[in-house]
Amino acid sequence: MSDTEDLLLEASEELLWSGSPRLSAAIPAFVGGFALVVTGGAMLGGVQDVGSVGRAVGALLVLAGVLTPVYGVLDVRRTTYAVSDRALYARSGILSRRVRRMGLDRVQNSAYSQSVTGGIFGYGTASFESAGGEAAVQFVRIEDPREVRALVDRRVALAADPVPGTVEQWEAVLDEVRALRRVVDTHVGRLRT
């Protein structure tokens, strides 16, 4: 299954962009895991006499410290963001799935932000607020958030001022206009001769 298959896009919906957070988003999990391992290791190593309960807690801390970065990496890898011609999607979750959808017609404000390192390395966060007080959708630590925001802004502008009718209907109108033009050209040609 691809990263965007379970976003539940409609059959006629066109996927315009998809991305995920950079793996560096898991760095806090590595830092926290390291702190837990060091603390648990100190309790197990006998830096202080902590007793059997303290050693058990130390062992649990070491285990939690090893699992925390694994969880952080899985969380980043299982997060996907997408922009279609109709909506924004943010999917996350490791064991269960959480998919948030915001229709482009609901997007009221957009913004992007980059930290100093994000500006240097080209990543940041694109945020989209909706009309009606719904929670914002954020694409966190994505590549080139300015471009993603610009794409969404262009699609929101198109959604706000759509051309009525379908492409097929406008092609039929064009065919009729061309037929009328041929008739007019034929009659004007006869009048000149």
C-alpha positions in Angstrom: 0.0 0.0 0.0 1.4 3.4 -0.9 1.7 6.3 1.5 -1.4 8.0 0.0 -3.7 5.0 -0.6 -5.5 5.2 2.7 -6.2 8.9 2.5 -9.6 8.1 1.0 -9.3 10.4 -2.0 -12.4 10.3 -4.2 -12.0 8.6 -7.6 -12.1 11.9 -9.5 -9.8 13.7 -7.1 -6.3 14.5 -8.4 -3.3 14.2 -6.1 -1.1 17.4 -6.6 1.6 16.9 -3.9 2.5 14.5 -1.1 5.3 14.4 1.4 6.4 13.4 4.8 8.3 15.0 7.6 12.1 14.7 7.4 13.6 12.0 9.4 15.3 14.7 11.6 11.9 15.2 13.2 12.8 12.1 15.2 15.8 13.7 16.8 13.9 14.7 20.0 13.0 11.0 20.5 16.7 10.0 20.2 17.7 12.7 22.8 14.9 11.6 25.2 15.8 8.0 24.7 19.5 8.7 25.4 18.5 10.5 28.6 16.4 7.5 29.7 19.2 5.0 28.9 21.8 7.1 30.9 19.4 7.5 33.9 18.4 3.8 33.8 22.0 2.7 33.3 23.1 4.8 36.3 20.5 3.1 38.4 21.6 -0.3 37.2 25.3 0.4 37.4 25.2 1.0 41.2 26.2 4.7 41.1 24.0 4.9 44.2 22.5 2.1 46.2 18.9 2.1 44.9 17.9 -1.4 46.0 16.0 -4.0 43.9 13.1 -1.7 43.2 15.5 1.0 41.9 17.2 -1.5 39.7 13.9 -2.7 38.3 13.0 1.0 37.6 16.4 1.4 36.0 15.9 -1.6 33.7 12.5 -0.2 32.7 14.1 3.2 32.0 16.7 1.5 29.8 14.0 -0.4 27.9 12.0 2.8 27.4 15.1 4.6 26.3 15.8 2.0 23.6 12.1 2.0 22.4 11.6 5.8 22.4 13.8 6.4 19.2 12.2 3.4 17.5 8.8 4.9 18.2 10.0 8.3 17.0 11.3 7.0 13.7 8.1 4.9 13.1 6.0 7.9 13.8 7.8 10.1 11.3 7.8 7.3 8.7 4.0 6.7 9.1 3.1 10.4 8.7 2.0 11.5 5.3 0.8 14.9 4.1 -1.1 15.4 0.8 -2.7 18.2 -1.3 -5.3 17.2 -3.9 -7.3 19.4 -6.2 -10.1 19.4 -3.5 -8.5 19.0 0.0 -5.6 18.9 2.3 -4.8 15.6 4.1 -2.6 14.8 7.1 -2.3 11.1 8.0 -0.5 9.9 11.1 -0.4 7.0 13.6 1.6 3.8 14.0 -0.8 1.2 15.1 -4.0 3.1 14.3 -4.7 5.6 11.6 -5.7 9.2 12.0 -6.5 11.0 8.8 -7.4 14.7 8.9 -9.1 16.2 5.8 -9.7 19.9 5.2 -11.5 20.9 2.0 -9.8 23.7 0.0 -13.1 25.7 0.2 -12.6 25.8 4.0 -9.0 27.1 4.0 -9.0 30.7 5.3 -5.4 31.5 6.1 -2.1 29.9 5.3 1.4 30.4 6.6 4.8 28.8 6.6 7.7 29.0 9.0 11.3 27.9 9.0 13.8 27.8 11.8 17.4 28.9 11.2 18.4 25.3 10.4 15.2 24.8 8.4 16.1 27.8 6.3 19.6 26.5 5.7 18.5 22.9 4.8 15.2 23.8 3.1 12.6 22.4 5.4 9.8 23.9 7.6 6.2 23.9 8.5 3.2 24.9 6.4 0.1 25.7 8.4 -3.5 26.1 7.1 -6.4 27.5 9.2 -10.0 26.8 8.3 -13.1 28.9 8.3 -15.5 27.9 11.0 -13.1 27.4 13.9 -11.9 23.9 12.9 -8.4 23.0 14.0 -5.5 23.9 11.7 -3.8 21.4 9.5 0.0 21.5 9.7 2.6 19.9 7.5 5.5 19.7 9.9 9.2 19.6 8.8 8.4 19.2 5.1 10.7 20.0 2.2 10.2 23.5 0.8 7.1 24.7 2.8 6.9 27.9 0.8 6.2 26.1 -2.4 3.6 23.8 -0.7 1.9 26.9 0.7 1.9 28.6 -2.7 0.4 25.5 -4.3 -2.4 25.5 -1.7 -3.0 29.2 -2.1 -3.3 28.8 -5.9 -5.8 26.0 -5.5 -7.8 27.9 -2.9 -8.0 30.9 -5.3 -9.3 28.5 -8.0 -11.8 27.0 -5.7 -13.0 30.4 -4.7 -13.6 31.5 -8.2 -14.4 28.4 -10.2 -15.4 28.4 -13.9 -18.9 27.1 -14.1 -19.5 23.8 -16.0 -17.3 20.9 -16.9 -14.5 20.7 -19.5 -16.8 18.7 -21.7 -19.5 21.3 -21.5 -17.0 24.0 -22.5 -15.7 21.9 -25.3 -19.3 21.6 -26.6 -19.7 25.4 -26.4 -16.4 25.8 -28.4 -17.7 23.4 -31.1 -20.9 25.4 -31.4 -19.0 28.7 -31.7 -16.7 27.2 -34.4 -19.8 25.9 -36.3 -21.3 29.4 -36.1 -18.1 30.9 -37.3 -18.0 28.7 -40.4 -21.6 29.6 -41.2 -20.8 33.3 -40.8 -17.7 33.0 -42.9 -19.6 31.2 -45.6 -22.4 33.9 -45.7 -19.9 36.8 -45.6 -18.0 35.2 -48.4 -21.2 35.0 -50.5 -22.0 38.6 -49.9 -18.6 39.7 -51.1 -18.9 38.0 -54.4 
